[in-house]
Amino acid sequence: MVGADAVTAKDALVARAPRKCHERRMGRRRGGPQSDGRTRAAPRRPAERRIPRRPDGGEAADGYPRAVRALVVTNMWPSETAPQLGSFVRDQVVALRRRGDVEVDVLAFPPGPRALLRTLAGARHRTRGRYDVVHAHFGLSAWPALAARRGPVIVTLHGNDLFHPRTNRITRAALPLCALTAAVSRAFSRNVPGAGERRRVAVLPVGIALERLRPIPRLEARTRLGLDPDGPYLLFPHDPARPLKRFDRAREAAGDVPLLTMGRVAPEQVPYWINAANAVLVPSQDEGFGLAVLEALACGVPAFGTPVGMHPLALAGVEGAYCAAWDRDAWRAALRPHLEAADPRVDGRARAELFSSDRMAARVVEAWREVAEAG
């Protein structure tokens, strides 16, 4: 089955390399003299607890003696003013909390240098107790995660943390201090310094919320958004101001066809925008993952993407989907049948299910257990 290898737990690790002394988790030593000669008390670990059972009745943990206690640290989290920001991270936390074998707390802070510095200075005071793992989402978030000193740090890299020159430098400086570095796709993992040679890199996608992203009758979606029920429409599912997403290409592909865009759209409204369109255009220059094409497939809407991130894996073999290098005329020709059809649909739900937030949460928990056991 196409894509199955990319979502099995056994395939989570791209490469393994022995950790150097400075890469071991911070705070591992339990005792010993301090600089003033006093003996430092060993930090107390959470009391052992019986492993709860999952809702399906299965054992919650395979061999790990108790529920994994985790702290998620991120500067990508929805707010009233930016409801779309980091909704995929929140979806993963929701999926993790649905399980019976983990306990998850969240330390979220807004993007921007001032918020980062405030959180960096206050991370220790804003958190309590010891965690089995501290999981940072986005490279800059690794620094507050490390400053909290609450457990070994895993950092998941998403895209701009390595694509942008300034965040790249800050992110790379944190990696040697983390117990595990992860990337959201195998393709993107190649951007991690030393991947497959001197650094072990896990592939931990965030996944999509299938309960929210679903087919909706196109007429219903267009009516809800106040669009012409007869269409046609195309959708660019990003903020046009994001340069790597290449709104200019989407506009060229659309030509005279109305092109919808999504900026600060709340996650609950996204399925209506997707289902209102004849096709979803993602002509990105680069991608860390490529969630938008999976969201389109989950809704049964034709998805068009350039071969970056996990687009080739997601779109291969789905009739009506299109994955090819950017070429305006070729893209327009491939779009024509969808624009002429009254209700163009693709059978992409099964492919999207391979990347559900629940399946991806299971991969995350496996990585958590391994890091916790190694601690």
Secondary structure, DSSP 4 states (H G I P E B T S, - for coil): -TTGGGGSGGG-EEE--PPPGGGSPTT-----B-TTSPBPPPPPPPPP-PPPBPTTSSBSSSS-SSPEEEEEEES----SS-TTTTHHHHHHHHHHHHSSSEEEEEEE--SSHHHHHHHHHHTTTT--S--SEEEEESGGGHHHHHHHTSS-EEEEE-SHHHHSHHHHHHHHHHGGGSSEEEESSHHHHTTSTTBTTTB-EEE----B-TTTS----HHHHHHHHT--TT---EEE-S-TT-GGG-HHHHHHHHTTS-EEE-SS--GGGHHHHHHHSSEEEE--S--SS-HHHHHHHHTT--EEE-S-TTHHHHHTT-TT-EE----HHHHHHHHHHHHHSSS-----HHHHHTTBHHHHHHHHHHHHHHHHHH-
